[in-house]
Amino acid sequence: MIIKAYCKINIGLRIVRKRPDGYHELQTVMYPVRELYDVVSVEVMEGVGVEFVGRGIVVDCPEDKNLCVRAARLMQERYGVGGVRIELDKRVPFGAGLGGGSSDATAVIVAINEIYSLGLERSILAELAAMLGSDTPFFVCDDAQYCTGRGEIMEPTEVDLHGLWLVVVKPDEGVSTAEAYSGVKPCVPTDDLRELLREGVDRWQGSITNDFEGHILVAHPRIADLKATLLANGAIYASMSGSGSAVFGLFKSRPELRFSDDVFVHVEYIE
């Protein structure tokens, strides 16, 4: 089974408080980026093992940290399924705040559910995905979600970006989750992110923000420069996605942008 594991952007990201379990309570809207995806192929393999083959961007991590492998082993432990062979054509950059690894893991869970005919409902698939990461359950969904808790509590929300151009750029540097959270200052918001979204994208800049930007843009001026470039070239809204280092801009017409060769660039029209 072959799945296009699309990534996401965060429209607004608020760190509300630190929880007793060590995680942070957050509020954010995750929005799917349909045309920027990894290709995940999963098939039955003899035996009970997990075989992983990577192509494209190198997945350079030990097997016990590989989210695709962990997803397969979770399904084996829970449902007793047999061997699984996973091929990953990695296209979404790491350390970007785009959720590429989480999307890949969810694709493995969804594929195993299909190829082994487990018949698991979407809610169960999301619960399984949540065991692997905070934003992982989002990729069971097909549309924008207002996410709370660690990110795993989701509620469909209306976000109208139809007819806009999305530009995602990432410098040749990443931001670790540990770095992002080490400098953030939790704060309980006094307004509702969903209400701000309803005001329309033309009014988002300055009111819908990402709490990680305060310190990340200072520590990583290259990310700040990319965001400023998007705004200077006509973006009606620009923000860092997740914990970075990718930033995105929304444009009313296709922009003419030039970046140095060390910058990853993705452009798509939102249908």
Secondary structure, 3 states (H helix, E strand, C coil): CEEEEEEEEEEEEEEEEECCCCCEEEEEEEEEEEEEEEEEEEEEECCCCEEEEEEECCCCCCHHHCHHHHHHHHHHHHHCCCEEEEEEEECCCCCCCCCHHHHHHHHHHHHHHHHCCCCCCHHHHHHHHHCCCCCHHHHHCCCCEEEECCCCEEEECCCCCCCCEEEEEECCCCCCHHHHHHCCCCCCCCCCHHHHHHCCHHHCCCCCCECCHHHHHHHCHHHHHHHHHHHHCCCCEEEECCCCCCEEEEECCCCCCCCCCCCEEEEEECC
